[in-house]
Amino acid sequence: MEVIHSRSPYFVETSASGLSRATLEIYVYEGVIDPVLAEPTFQVSATPVNQEGVVRWDISNLIYTEISKAYKEANTVWVKYRVIRNEGGGLSVGEFVQCYATLGYGYYEEGYNPQTEKLIPLSTRLVSKNKNDIFKLPLLNTDGGTISFFKNGVQVDSAEVVSTGTSVDIYKEHAVYSEDEFKNRASDDGGIYESNECITEFFVTYYENNFDQIEFTSPSGETDSLSIEIICESKYTPHRVYFMNKYGYKESLWFFKRSELSTKTKRDDYQSNNRISYSLGDKTIHQKKTFNLTGMENLKMNSGWVSEEKNESFRQLILSEYVWIDYEGQILPINVSTSDIDYKTRLNDKMINYAIDVEFAYGKINNIR
């Protein structure tokens, strides 16, 4: 099944030979893959200039408008299209072509209508995970499969992926619990935690950093795998950033090191006439008054030392139109302010850290009416 990356052109074409007019019917929908189709979502027609070459439509912008951009919703849709040809007064109705579409894009180097999907649609095969955080794995819209978890080459767990038969994005969650996480949960519930040798040994044996590799196997036997590095940051508060990657799926990047929060304001002001209050001896009234005061917050974050394998992840981060951050227990929208990035390598830079500036994508003062 072909994928339509709606941020890049996707062309549908038909031969101009013997053609007087062609109509393209496009159906865009969510839910089950094969519903009862009513009226097409879009219908576009074209008349060939001559009988040579092809008639071609770029449908990506139309599809883009139909895909949800919200964090909490599916960011994929099903697409069916067919070409109806008028050849000398007779109609020839083409077969439906089934696709699914994302908010992804292709690179120039990948050419025309690129099909570069992976079973695990992430920018890198090396993924960082905060020690006590739930691991969330995006999967290509699939008919099911199995996820296997490995530690030092030995399988320690597995999970089945059940096909929903719908266009909803598939994300599989997996938790890793450590003794510290257990202690925090006990404290949050008002309990008292008493450490002992047996509990420590239990977590070290069965839970502590219990996987370093993930492998997904599709029903057809295709496989894709990731290496996982689990990081424990004891000094700074890590920040998790989600972004729509080039495949059109929400991917996350961790920023483990120092972060700096700042506020930038914008205002208008005017001179008021406070002659009466001033003449009565009241000097507390503002002569220069402020109005339309707004504030935007910015966050500068550092990734900490990362492998150069992550360079592609940072490229896709700054190319993303939709970015969010898990900040103080909430998923909030942000825009990446950093507009250029120099990619680092072990050979040139030895140790690699990326500093990224982001702006919270809303005014600090709530003025939504």
BANU-745676 format. One record per residue: x, y, z of N, C-alpha, C in turn; residue in three letters. Coordinates in steps of 0.001 Angstrom, whole numbers, plus 500000, padded with zeros to 6 digits. Layout:
% BANU-745676
XYZXYZXYZALA;...
% end
This chain:
% BANU-745676
500846498804500000500000500000500000500880501244500000MET;500583502168499097501390503373499009501038504356500121GLU;502044505171500452501887506204501476501936507569500803VAL;501026508448501192501044509827500714501616510696501818ILE;502805511237501585503406512180502527502884513568502159HIS;501941514075502937501156515231502480501912516557502509SER;503119516590503089503906517826503031504804517874501800ARG;504815516816501020505550516779499751504565516448498635SER;504884516821497395503965516526496292503728515026496132PRO;502484514674495826502138513305495464501321513385494187TYR;501870512819493121501258512970491805500471511727491406PHE;499288511975490847498481510947490196498406511333488727VAL;498613510372487845498631510717486424497913509663485590GLU;497514510093484407496893509203483430497330509638482040THR;497413508707481130497884509006479783496914509956479073SER;497489510882478313496669511836477558496215511273476220ALA;496710510121475833496380509544474530494893509188474451SER;494205509739473464492787509469473246491868510107474265GLY;492404510988475087491627511562476201491050512922475823LEU;489746513120476095489148514444475920488993515163477263SER;488793514385478337488679514972479673488873513866480706ARG;489499514219481832489716513246482906489276513858484228ALA;488653513022485056488205513445486380488826512532487429THR;489380513132488452489982512385489562489062512500490773LEU;488602511355491270487775511318492484488641510857493650GLU;488626511645494733489458511355495908488546511211497118ILE;488696510102497828487947509862499059488938509850500218TYR;488718510718501195489578510793502383488713510492503592VAL;489147509538504423488286509115505523489116508465506620TYR;488504508342507797489103507651508926488265506399509221GLU;488709505631510202487955504449510581488421503221509831GLY;487461502346509479487808501082508815488323501360507412VAL;489141500425506924489830500656505656488897500582504455ILE;487806499844504569486951499618503405485494499949503720ASP;485176501229503928483798501600504262482940501699503007PRO;481663501934503203480769502236502081481000503703501712VAL;481473503951500513481843505304500108480641506028499520LEU;480464507266499941479372508088499426479949509050498387ALA;479808510322498626480338511316497709481841511480497927GLU;482609511705496857484049511917497023484337513186497824PRO;485423513156498568485835514343499327486265515456498392THR;486979515071497329487429516034496317487184515439494935PHE;486889516314493995486706515902492608487326516974491731GLN;488361516607490995489067517579490158489138517042488738VAL;489008517944487777489002517555486371490091518294485615SER;490505517693484496491533518310483658491275517937482205ALA;491622518860481317491514518637479875492907518693479273THR;493322517678478546494683517687477986494835518733476895PRO;496031519323476826496321520306475792496519519603474452VAL;497145518423474489497328517624473271497245516153473660ASN;497472515290472712497301513865472947498614513171473319GLN;499627513942473653500912513382474026501148513580475522GLU;501965512713476082502330512855477484501245512368478425GLY;501127513032479584500190512602480615499444513800481189VAL;498312513501481811497610514471482657497994514146484093VAL;498401515144484831498952514901486171498307515842487190ARG;497975515285488374497459516079489494498378515901490699TRP;498627516970491413499285516885492726498190516987493783ASP;497963515911494537496836515876495481497267516072496934ILE;498558516293497175499052516315498553498447517445499391SER;498308518644498805497757519763499575496306519512499973ASN;495557518859499089494169518533499421494116517561500597LEU;494965516543500559494981515548501623495419516188502943ILE;496396517075502872496939517723504072495841518418504872TYR;494899519040504168493841519781504871492895518862505635THR;492885517577505306491941516640505919492535515863507096GLU;493818516041507374494474515289508447494519516138509713ILE;494141515537510829494166516250512103495611516561512497SER;495797517778513034497117518175513519497193518164515041LYS;496149517679515703496087517697517170496941516585517761ALA;497518516851518922498381515876519582497610514629519983TYR;496376514802520469495630513692521041494830512898520006LYS;494942513263518747494164512584517724495076511860516742GLU;494464510953515965495217510256514927495656511248513858ALA;496869511093513387497419511997512380497611511287511047ASN;496777510259510816496781509553509539495345509386509056THR;495184509252507757493863508999507167494021507993506039VAL;492907507344505703492867506506504514492556507382503310TRP;493086507006502164492797507710500913492524506670499825VAL;491434506855499111491168506087497903490955507073496764LYS;491493506734495604491234507598494453491081506742493194TYR;490399507316492204490276506661490912490158507727489836ARG;490547507359488638490498508271487499489367507834486574VAL;488526508780486200487443508537485242487810509262483953ILE;487993508497482891488433509048481615487251509174480641ARG;487185510336479994486208510548478924486973510445477609ASN;486719509359476895487462509085475656486488509083474478GLU;486414510201473791485536510292472624484074510100472960GLY;483641510563474120482243510461474515481935509268475390GLY;482832508282475448482622507134476324483417507273477618GLY;482831506780478699483484506880480003484186505572480350LEU;485423505714480847486194504571481334486522504836482802SER;485937504024483705486107504227485146487245503338485635VAL;488288503950486166489446503212486627489209502527487969GLY;490114501616488322490053500928489604490470501877490735GLU;489923501634491931490340502401493097491775502037493478PHE;492538503037493855493873502842494412493801503179495900VAL;494188502231496745494114502413498201495458502911498729GLN;495408503977499516496614504540500141496280504916501578CYS;497307505251502334497063505999503565497994507189503575TYR;497595508225504274498318509504504226498707509956505618ALA;499840510641505678500366511165506943500750512631506762THR;501215513229507846501733514592507808503232514589507534LEU;503726513536506929505155513413506654505568514101505367GLY;506818513874504999507383514493503801508546513627503310TYR;508941513863502081510120513205501541511228514216501341GLY;512450513725501279513590514584500961513751514688499443TYR;514359515763499004514603515970497576515344514773496973TYR;516323514268497723517157513180497208516369511882497008GLU;515198511777497633514417510540497562513513510470496332GLU;513426511578495598512746511547494312511233511648494375GLY;510635511173493287509211511327492977508376510342493795TYR;507300510847494447506407509999495258507189508984496105ASN;508068509452496996508949508517497726508165507575498639PRO;508621506328498690508051505308499574509192504802500455GLN;509420505477501564510602505192502397510204504737503792THR;509049504094503907508527503749505221509350502644505901GLU;509325502685507236509906501632508061508800501062508941LYS;508958499814509355507964499224510255507867500022511548LEU;509024500454512060509058501373513206509450502731512640ILE;508490503631512415508748504869511673509412505952512524PRO;510676505722512880511455506680513653512667507121512848LEU;513229508261513215514337508846512461515658508143512716SER;515758507396513794517015506765514178516753505371514706THR;517780504537514641517671503187515213518237503143516621ARG;518637504297517172519119504381518548518238505366519295LEU;517512504882520289516525505692520997516912505798522463VAL;516848507033522994517108507255524419515804507184525195SER;515918506714526432514752506603527296515119507029528697LYS;514305507899529293514503508254530684514245507022531559ASN;515046506848532574515071505597533329513696505105533760LYS;512890505957534360511620505518534933510412505887534086ASN;510659506239532835509555506701532006508987505567531166ASP;507706505702530826507060504735529945507591504911528529ILE;507974503817527911508483503841526544507311503727525579PHE;507223504670524645506104504707523702506650504482522297LYS;506200503404521670506754502980520388505735503186519268LEU;506020504062518284505111504184517140505352503055516158PRO;504286502541515561504384501468514581503656501868513312LEU;504215501456512191503555501679510919502178501028510954LEU;501195501734510382499833501197510360499881499756509844ASN;499547498834510709499882497437510463498715496515510751THR;498832495290510290497805494278510530498068493484511801ASP;498933493956512639499281493250513864500753492937513890GLY;501139492043514783502541491670514889502943491447516332GLY;504246491318516553504776491035517880505974491935518151THR;506000492499519360507167493261519816507923492406520823ILE;509215492236520603510061491473521518511068492409522175SER;511278492230523473512204493048524242513401492189524648PHE;514602492736524445515827491978524712516727492733525687PHE;517464491967526471518486492494527367519745491654527163LYS;520800492311526685522062491612526412521862490414525487ASN;520971490581524497520741489544523518519764488470523930GLY;519246488538525144518306487540525649516912488161525723VAL;515909487494525171514549488023525200514008487976526624GLN;513502489154527099512998489249528462511496489514528512VAL;510901489881527386509466490168527394508983490224525948ASP;507677490193525769507083490348524436505684490913524593SER;505164491489523528503815492063523545503214491914522158ALA;501935491561522109501235491419520844500642492758520423GLU;500711493050519142500084494238518567498825493786517851VAL;497690494267518314496404493872517742495975494920516725VAL;495690494482515523495237495401514490493846495916514818SER;493659497228514676492339497828514886491553497893513576THR;492251497716512453491593497823511154491164499227510811GLY;491695500219511536491322501606511300492556502419510960THR;492327503702510693493425504591510328494122505179511548SER;493728504759512731494313505321513947495781504929514053VAL;496622505892514399498040505594514601498193504549515698ASP;499179503674515555499434502647516556500646503039517376ILE;500448503165518689501548503431519613501487502387520716TYR;502572501687520909502626500651521938503436501167523114LYS;502867501083524313503554501563525507504146500399526287GLU;505299500662526917505942499644527740506645500361528884HIS;506388499916530099506946500571531279508129499788531829ALA;509104500524532336510224499930533053510237500546534448VAL;510082499726535467510006500238536817511289499907537578TYR;511806500886538254512986500688539078512582500810540546SER;513535500554541436513255500689542862512913502133543206GLU;513584503092542544513285504506542793511851504847542397ASP;511408504306541258510038504549540817509040503968541812GLU;509315502772542294508441502141543283508385502983544564PHE;509527503497544968509603504341546166508768505608545982LYS;508865506240544818508099507458544542506599507184544551ASN;506204506051543993504773505711543964504238505486545372ARG;505021504823546199504598504602547578504431505927548308ALA;505377506841548089505304508161548729504103508952548239SER;503846508918546918502710509654546355501380509150546897ASP;501309507864547237500081507277547780499975507433549291ASP;500922508171549898500890508385551337501456507238552150GLY;502142506310551473502713505163552180504131505426552672GLY;504664504452553332506035504521553854506843503407553204ILE;507975503778552623508812502799551939509965502392552854TYR;510116501097553035511221500575553839512103499721552945GLU;513284500212552668514192499494551788514777498277552495SER;514987497222551721515690496069552262516378495332551116ASN;517224494403551440518055493729550451517226492930549448GLU;516132492321549907515305491504549025514634492344547940CYS;514097493527548326513427494392547349514435494899546321ILE;515603495303546793516630495794545883517030494711544885THR;517244493493545364517629492388544489516526492071543480GLU;515267492174543925514136491898543041514126492866541859PHE;514271494174542125514235495162541054515443495048540136PHE;516608494788540703517805494638539884517663493443538954VAL;517085492355539461516968491116538683515901491210537609THR;514734491780537952513588491675537045513195492974536348TYR;513569494117536905513033495350536335514088496386535976TYR;515156496491536715516086497602536532516668497594535116GLU;516320498620534329516839498748532961516675497433532198ASN;515445496922532147515291495535531740515248495284530239ASN;515544496260529377515734495930527973516641496960527315PHE;517396496518526338518272497416525597518081497283524090ASP;517111496446523691516803496299522280515340495896522115GLN;514719496433521044513337496103520709513302495619519267ILE;512536494567519042512369494066517674510881493886517393GLU;510437494454516290509044494289515875508995493335514685PHE;508119492342514764507934491373513690506509491473513177THR;506359491716511881505034491828511274504482490436510988SER;503170490314510726502589489007510404503236488343509194PRO;503803489160508276504442488591507084505875488151507349SER;506368488397508574507721487978508924508775489058508781GLY;508399490264508299509358491372508224509709491838509632GLU;510943492283509814511380492732511134512023494114511058THR;511960494803512151512650496089512331513027496178513802ASP;514171496763514096514630496763515487515228498107515870SER;515238498359517163515826499563517745516761499174518878LEU;517818499958519038518641499856520242518171500928521212SER;518114500577522492517592501484523513518705501802524510ILE;518927503082524761519835503483525829519011504130526938GLU;519102503564528126518328504059529263519229504949530098ILE;518783506187530302519616507210530947518974507646532244ILE;519789507740533272519343508244534578520011509588534818CYS;519227510652534818519742512001535058519408512412536489GLU;520438512609537302520230512866538726520287514343539093SER;520815515203538201521007516615538562519932517516537966LYS;519690517388536668518759518279535982517411517589535751TYR;516405518406535486515085517874535141515021517625533636THR;514906516365533211514835516088531768513525516586531171PRO;513579516988529923512390517423529190512227516540527963HIS;510995516073527751510698515226526595509946516047525562ARG;510492516111524360509900516863523263509354515881522233VAL;508109516099521815507492515291520768507425516128519491TYR;507720515505518359507624516223517094507105515290516014PHE;506462515870515009505978515096513875507158514863512942MET;507582513612512817508784513343512032508465513219510540ASN;509467512882509735509281512881508284508329511790507814LYS;508096510794508655507146509748508299505716510114508697TYR;505570511244509427504239511686509837503779511093511147GLY;504718510601511980504379510033513276505035510860514382TYR;504411510846515549504958511583516684506158510828517260LYS;507298511478517223508542510921517748509003511791518911GLU;509746511227519840510180512006520997511702512086521066SER;512168513209521597513581513431521882513705513903523322LEU;514679513359524028514918513774525405516025514822525455TRP;515810515832526297516835516829526612517133516688528099PHE;518272516078528391518551515655529761519280516713530601PHE;519925517651529969520814518539530730520183519912530988LYS;521017520875531231520595522193531712519572522843530785ARG;518549523432531389517552524196530637517358525548531310SER;517018526548530518516821527913531028515502528465530499GLU;514645528890531406513344529451531053513422530970531098LEU;512854531624530091512845533089530055511500533574529531SER;511188534843529807509938535459529350510250536730528581THR;509618536881527429509766538087526623508393538746526515LYS;508342540047526783507064540759526766507004541763525618THR;505761542094525266505501543116524257504347543959524761LYS;504466545270524611503438546158525197503293547424524379ARG;502162548085524584501926549443524094501705550338525306ASP;501935551638525149501700552563526268501215553914525745ASP;500677554707526653500202556041526298500317556954527509TYR;500275558233527243500341559236528302498917559597528739GLN;498611559461530017497292559814530527497336561191531215SER;496174561779531330496067563085531995495562562862533420ASN;496461562915534369496071562725535763496208564038536553ASN;495893565148535887496063566467536497495262566610537788ARG;494001566104537771493148566304538938493696565561540153ILE;494017564262539982494535563495541118495872564043541586SER;496690564502540637498000565038541031497831566346541813TYR;496875567186541373496664568458542061496145568266543483SER;495528567074543721495043566759545057496097566058545913LEU;497303565917545357498407565350546122498594563853545966GLY;497805563219545072497931561766544869498987561500543800ASP;500128560984544227501230560701543305501318559225542910LYS;500271558450543242500315556999542948499729556634541600THR;499137557596540908498481557315539633499510557324538504ILE;499459556309537632500389556224536509500094557308535485HIS;501108558082535137500959559017534035501214558295532695GLN;502207557431532682502472556601531514501830555237531771LYS;500814554912530978500050553696531220500343552638530153LYS;500316551379530591500578550237529713499276549546529344THR;499170549119528077498029548308527662498505547324526586PHE;497666546328526288498015545275525333499332544590525715ASN;499508544335526997500724543675527463500595542166527257LEU;501525541602526522501544540156526289502919539605526645THR;502959538332526930504227537692527277504344536316526643GLY;505519535999526129505821534688525561506996534089526328MET;506882532809526657507962532137527378508808531306526423GLU;510101531307526693511061530580525878511871529642526761ASN;512289528533526178513061527541526915514264527145526072LEU;515429527247526685516669526794526040517054525479526684LYS;517228524426525873517477523091526408518749522506525805MET;519386521635526572520577520932526125520315519430526140ASN;520728518773525083520448517347524952521293516487525887SER;522463516986526280523429516103526922524201515364525846GLY;525185514564526241526011513879525250525196512842524493TRP;525218512953523173524458512032522330525364511469521242VAL;524916510354520659525620509749519537525316510529518261SER;526260510522517322526008511201516044524907510517515243GLU;524495509315515657523338508666515043522071509486515250GLU;522085510387516238520908511218516520520839512454515619LYS;521835512671514762521818513874513927520544513971513094ASN;520096512841512562518880512850511740517658513239512565GLU;517633512835513837516509513195514710516439514706514900SER;517589515347515097517589516795515289517272517516513983PHE;517654516953512853517262517534511566515740517527511427ARG;515135516396511721513682516295511576512951517130512621GLN;513560517333513778512947518208514798512801519629514274LEU;513873520196513715513783521598513279513003521735511968ILE;512746520610511271511914520649510061510441520388510359LEU;510120520120511619508756519753511980507872520980512158SER;506636520884511660505657521963511828504907521861513143GLU;504866520661513724504090520450514944504976519797516003TYR;505168520540517107506069520106518176505382520360519516VAL;505583519447520477505019519579521814506091519227522834TRP;505846519625524096506769519291525173505984518792526376ILE;506521517783527020505969517306528288506604518159529377ASP;505840519166529845506404520173530747505554520280532004TYR;506153519962533130505493520037534434504160519286534428GLU;504190518099533840503023517218533874501972517491532825GLY;502249518412531889501284518707530827501963518612529462GLN;501197518201528457501675518253527073501288519613526513ILE;502289520434526182502049521803525745502655522024524356LEU;502017522872523537502546523139522196503726524101522240PRO;504723523814521424505881524701521315506248524855519845ILE;507013525903519558507616526095518248509129526137518432ASN;509846525502517536511308525495517622511824526819517070VAL;512501527590517919513054528882517505514382528715516770SER;515121527679517120516399527415516455516140527144514981THR;516703527983514110516422527871512683517554527233511897SER;518717527089512510519814526418511823520591525584512834ASP;521208524540512333521890523611513213523113523069512483ILE;524235523008513172525461522426512629525567520999513153ASP;525590520037512246525626518644512665527039518266513110TYR;527079517593514231528355517285514856528699515810514669LYS;529994515530514691530470514155514561531530513886515622THR;531716512619515918532741512243516891534132512650516406ARG;534347512556515079535659512879514536536000514348514714LEU;535018515225514428535280516662514486535079517259515870ASN;534102516741516597533674517410517833533904516588519097ASP;534304515341518935534543514449520073533256514174520854LYS;532798515133521665531567514997522443530478515841521793MET;529266515277521688528202515935520933527064516324521868ILE;526772517627521925525622518154522661524907519145521753ASN;523585519070521734522802520019520949522020520929521888TYR;522122522242521627521340523243522367520225523738521450ALA;518998523616521908517829523981521095516991525003521849ILE;516580526067521148515691527077521716514271526822521226ASP;513322526836522149511915526682521779511092527791522424VAL;509961528075521811509034529075522339507697528385522580GLU;507129528585523756505801528044524017504808528724523073PHE;503980527915522405503167528408521295501844529010521772ALA;501912529821522782500736530521523303501214531665524184TYR;500352532666524359500685533758525253500580533326526707GLY;501484533819527541501456533445528961500179533934529633LYS;499709535098529224498438535612529743497322534997528913ILE;496406534334529558495295533685528852494351534757528301ASN;494316534868526970493394535823526337492523535137525298ASN;492315533821525466491449533085524546489996533304524955ILE;489234533931524097487840534281524420486888533570523473ARG;
% end
